[in-house]
Amino acid sequence: MSASTDVRSAGEPACPVHHGYEPFRQGDPFPAYAALRAEEPVMYDERIGYWVVTRFDDVKAVFEDWEIFSSENAQAPVRERGPEAKRIMAEGGFTAYSGLSARTPPEHTRIRKVVAKAFTPRRYKALEPAIRANVTDQLQQLLNKGVNTADLVKELAYQVPTVTILTLIGADTSQVDTYKRWSDSRAAMTWGDLSDEEQVPHAHNLVEYWQECLRLVAEAHQVERDSLVGDLVRAQQDGDPISDHEIASVCYSLLFAGHETTTTLISNVLRVLLAHPQQWQQVIEDPKKIAGAIDEVLRFSPSIVAWRRKALEDTTVGGVDIPAGAGLLLVMGSANRDETKFDDPDTFDIARPNAREHLAFGFGIHYCLGNMLAKLQAKVAVEEVCRIAPGLRLVDGEAIEFGDNLSFRAPVSVPVTWED
């Protein structure tokens, strides 16, 4: 398994200098981001076959111009699927497609309009008591297990958003580990750097995942349920233009996006706040500061650090010529630390006046539809930790590791301790 394979298209420029940037390494990419912004803000990286875009204004402009920069490659595998993985998925009837993020207008516009009517603040607020009860329960279990150490990823952030999205979709909340296994495979197969052999078990998982999404839609046609899938099926029956396959694709996307990135958001909010004890104390003393703290974490240490687009015609980005058909990797993790947009960007500051202008949820027509639900869960998690366990402390926060991935910067664990 190597990130050094040259997948450069004919005619693309070579780039032997990468300014310390390693596309699949997420430990501490920020110094390399800064070097790219300063020295080569639009760089062709032949190792992945993408133009890497790192300045705020350029990233935002590409997100905004959906007519020239298509989202059609947003969910494409970074590494081509091997023959055995392709066979497994074809024979298993895997035909899943992006719910929204990789679709383009007018298809994207049509489906998003239907989904937005079901994905409403009313549903978020209805879920909030259950989210709070779940967070409280997980914290009590964590504190009462007989030892004064825990991993906030596995013992809090992992379970809470998974149960939330399963409840929202109408899936079986007792199958958290199964859905997590499927989601891990989706992340690995789409944004990972796997050999043909390494892809095989993940291919089996994706077949299972897709078949479950199809089953949920079929079940919603037979059994009336108060769920997002039920809402979409009823909308279809009432005449809204959305097919069963499209509903299943929305389910396929939300079951992944609805918990994977929120698990990371909760983990990062707590990790970063605990790493800044004075600001942690501020949110304990004044919970009204939690919302601003969450936006600052999204700027400072986002769950998704990079997303992809495809140029549909010859164009320029940041003064650099981009040929038609070229892929672009928009590095929001760098844009969010652009010195021209955010003062002293490498400093974490929960009182930052323009923190909400981050690009962690994208921008334009594909702006994350679930951003309010993600922030709600993070807010509840911080509120309850402040109330129940304000004395949590990080255990060697400098040693926290992050998984290898092109787009997601997720801590493997967030170890904490507290006084008995």
C-alpha positions, 0 to 999 in steps of 0.5 A: 500500500503506497501513496507514491503511485503516479496516477497522473493523467497524460499532459499533467505537470509533474511536481517533485516538491510537495512542501512537506504535504502528505495527502493521506497523513493527518497527524499534524498537516497544518505546517505543510498547509501553511507552506503550500499557502505561502509557496504554491497555493495551487499545486499539482500532486502527481501522487494522487492526481489532483490539484491541491488548493489551499487558500481560503478565497480559492477554496470558497470560489471553487465551492461556489462555482458549481457550473465549472467545478462539478461535484461528480467526483466527490465520492469517487474512490481515490484508488481504483477498485481492484478486480476482485472488489469490483466482482464482489460488489457487482455480484452483490448488486451494489449500485449505491450512489451519493445521496447529495454531495456528488450529484449535480444540478438539476438532479441535485436540486430536485433531490435536495429540495425533497430531502430538505423538507424532511430534514428539518429543525423540528426533527432535530429538536425532537431528537434533542432529549434523547441525545441528552439522555444518551450522552448522560448515560454514556458519561455515567457509565464512563465515570462509574466503571471503576477506573479513572481513565477513559477514551472519549472516542470509544466511550462517548463520541462513537456511540452517541451520533450513531444512535442519533442517525439510526433513530433519525433514519429509522434503522435498528439502534441495537446494531451500532457496531454493524453500522460502524463497521460498514461506515469504516469500510466506506471511508476506506474504500472511498478516501483510503489508500488500499491495495487490491487485496486490502479492498476485498473485506471492505467490498463485502461490507459495502454490499451488506451496507447497500442491501440494508439501505434498500431493505429500509426503503422497502420496509418503509413502503410496508410499515408506517414509521416516523423516520426520515426514510418514512418521510421520504417514502411518503413524499414520493407517494404524495408525488414528490420526484424521488425514486426508491433508489435515490431514497436508498442512496440518501440513506446510504450517505446519511448513515455514514455522514451523519455519524462519522463526521459527528463522532469526530466533531464531538471528539475534537471539540472535547479534545481541543477544549481540554487542551486549552484549560483556561478556555475549557474553564470559560465554557464551564462557567458560561455555557453560552460560549459553547456555540462559539467554541464549536465553530472555532473547533470547526475552523481550527481542527475540522472533521473533514480537511479536504473535499474534491471537485472536477473542472468541466472546462479549461479555467484558472484557480488562484492564477494557475491554469487548470485543464478541463477534466482535472480533479481538484482537492480543496483543503478546507483544513488549510483555508480555515487557517488562512492568514488573510482571512483569520487573524493569528489563525494557528491560535485557538480562540473561542471568542474569535469574532469570525469563526463561523466563516469557516469552510468546514461544512463546505460552501454553496449549493452543497453546503452540509444539510446536516450541519445543525444536527451535528452542532446540536450533538456537539453542544449537548455533549459539551454541556453535559461533560461540563455539568457531570465531569468538568474535571476531565483532563487529557492524558498526553494530548500531544501523543494523540494519533489520527487515522490515515485518510485523504479527507477525514481527520479523525483522532484514533482515541482521546484518552482522559483521566479525572480525580476519584 
